[in-house]
């Protein structure tokens, strides 16, 4: 399984697998999964840690209510994430879909961006998974 060796992260991180959605076959198992590193995302602007998982009540088409797990992760990998792609969290052995992608511009003076200022992939991507 390939790993993204150019990804820089300091401190503690987790590992996940990236499963790309193939538009021609409409399947996820066409490509080999890519191992990458991530951290729980700090998405709160009030200084409060928002890196926990949220379970929200959702209704399906028949009207049944069920719980849906949602959370955000932050990664500096240079993969081209899309909304239909899937992320498999290895320590949970669960696969989540990418619902939204945000570029983190608050890390402009982070060590990884100061080391390689012209590399576009150094900015963290915040992935909202469900």
N, C-alpha and C positions, 0 to 999 in steps of 0.2 A: 504494500500500500504506500503510495507516494506521500511524502510530507513536505510542507512548504518550508524549506530551509532558510528562506530570506526573511521570514517574519521575526521581528524583534519584540520581545516582551520582557519586562523586568519583573521579578517577584513571582508570586504564585499564579498559576494559570491552570486551566482545564483543557482537555482535548475533546474534539468532536470531529465528525466526518461530514463532509460536504457532498451532497448528492445532487448533481445537476439535472434539470429537466430537459429532455430532448424534445424539441418542438416538432421534429419530423415523425417520430414514433409515438409521441405523447406518453413517454414512460421515463422513469427515473433510473432504471437499472441498465441503461445503455452504456454509461460511462463508469469507470472505476471510481469508487469514493476516494476523496482526498482528505487526509488527516490535517487538521489545523488547530491552532491554539486560540483560546478565548478567555475572557474574564467576564464575570457578571457586570452588566452595564449600570453605571450610576447615572440615571436619567432624570433625577430630580434637580431642579434649579434652586431649591430652597436649602440645600446643604444637608438634606436628609437622605440616607441611603435608600435607594429604590431598587436594590438588586434582588429582591425576593420574587418568588413566583406568585402570581395571582390566579385564583380560581374564580371565574365569573360564571354566572348563570346564563345559559343560552337556550334558546328554543329551536327545535328542529321543525321541519315542515309539517309534521303531524301534530305539533303543539306540545310535545314532551319536553320538559325542562331537564337539562343536564349540565354538569360542570365542565368548563373548558379551561385548561391551563394555559396561561400566557406569561411570558417573561421576555426580557431583553438581554442580549449579550453584546459584548464589544470585542472586536478583533481588528488586528492590523494586517491581516493577510492580504495578498494581492489577487485574490480570487474575484471573479466578476459575478457577484450575487444577483439573483433575479427573484421576483416575487413567487414564482412557482417552485423554486428549488427547495430542497429539504435539508435539514440539519439533524444528524443523529448524535445525541448526547451520549457519550460512551459510558460514563459512570452511572447513568440511569438506564441505559439500553432502551431509550425511547427516541422516536423520530418525530420532529416537529416541522411544520411548514413555515416558510418565511412570509410574513404578512406585510412588513414594511421595512425599508432600509433607509438609514439616516447617516450622513457623514458627520463625524464629530470634529467641528472646527475649534473646539475649546482647547485643543492640545497643540497649538501652534508652536509653543515653546517646550514641548516635551522632548526628552533626550533623543528619541528615535527621529523626530522631525529636524532637530538641530544637526544630527549626524548626516542625514541625507535630505537636504532641503528641496531638491528638485524632483524627488521621487513622489509621484502622486499617491502611491499605495501606502504611504506612511501614516496618513490620516486614519484614525480608527473608524471602522464601520460599525454602527449600532444596528443590530438585527433584531427585529421584533418577531418573536416566534410564538406560534399557537398550535 
